[in-house]
Amino acid sequence: DVRGPVAWVFVWATLWSVLHKVLTTGALASSSPKWMVTAAWLVQKMCLPTIQHTMMVSAMSFLLVFRTNSAYQRFAEGRKIWNDIVDAARDFSRMMKLYEFAIGTSKCRTIKNLLASFPYLLRHRIRPSLMSGMFSVSDANVERDPENSLLLYPDESLRDTDPEVAARAYDEEETGSSRRKTRELCWVDKRTLPWKLLPGSALELCARAQNRPLWVCDRMAKELAVVEDMAPKFTNRERLAMIGYVDKLSRSIGACERIHQTVVPLNYARHALRSLTVWLWTLPFVLVKDLGLLTGPVVAVLSWILYGVYEIGSRIEDPFQGTLRLSIYCDAIRRDVLADAIARDTAFDLDEEKKSSGGDIDGDYDALFESESEEYDGADVPAAKKKKKGDFFESLEVFKL
């Protein structure tokens, strides 16, 4: 929100232009020579040459452009990470369907439920503010249903700029004291997403984990590791290929944490903002001589543009805090893995293609190709096919004539 800084710059530029106008008019209309000299001196000192702002604008533009470009690179990387998560989830579900005969229908369903819950748990880790359905156990304003509630601790990825976390880590290194602190116990409704996707005992076990998306990856890898071989269709090669997709999902956790935990250096951000503020607040000294009372609106428009560019860089440097709509990606993965599974499974049923073929088309094409070989005498070809073959050679005779 840049309305506050823009409003202050507008008020300052307007007051300065009004003061300049009053002094200029008073100096011309005054009959006192002393006042005329004083007013003229003040008007002269109120104006500055343009050379210093012309020199500053290049450095300031470089600061803003560098900050915006670095922030956009983080935004583009975050978008690519979640696109890779969607692709890996789709490919993983396809592999499970192809080898369902070896994995088993029940185990495939369990792994798919874990896979559908993974993006939701990852989103909660890198954006804890989305946990709107999490309530504190000590909150007396919200009534908890013991049967349908799940007790857990908040899962939040720590930032490297958090001074409290840094202090605990330093104490552990220097004094050997534990870095753990008492966390607030909360509860969620297990009938909501993603908790209702977690199968059986996995719900309670996942809720106890410190890093829940990583726990889901570990469980999926273990489920695949215990599948027995069915040579030659399902061996270690197929098993490792499927675990490779789990590895991709696991690496995406670290990639998201890298963007979320590491922010743009605070000193650089402060220096860019201070430089921009100094340039805008001294700009009325340069423009008031030529623009007069229009100085306020002109400086306000410029400040809106420049402060807006700075604010855009601040918003997109952590794209997971609202710039990217992660709920859309989570819903897309859940829909592709679970909701559309019945319609998607028809792509793997090749028997329907044979039933709807309506005839032995492959046999007809084989007979045609064999008819051109020297060793084939055409004895086994039906009469209709022989007639077609005769018509073909008769047409060649016509062209020869």
Secondary structure, DSSP 8 states (H G I E B T S, - for coil): --HHHHHHHHHHHHHHHHHHHHHHHHHHH---HHHHHHHHHHHHHT---SHHHHHHHHHHHHHHHHHHHHHHHHHHHHHHHHHHHHHHHHHHHHHHHHTHHHH-HHHHHHHHHHHHHHHHHHHHHH-GGG-TT-EETT-TTS---TTTEEEE-------TT-HHHHHHHHHHHHH----------EEEETTSTTGGGS-TTHHHHHHH-SSHHHHHHHHHHHHHHT---BTTTBSHHHHHHHHHHHHHHHHHHHHHHHHHH--S-HHHHHHHHHHHHHHHHHHHHHHHHHHGGGHHHHHHHHHHHHHHHHHHHHHHTSGGGTTS-HHHHHHHHHIIIIITHHHHHGGG-THHHHHTS-S-HHHHHHHHHHHTSSS--STTS-HHHHHHHHHHHHHHHHHH-
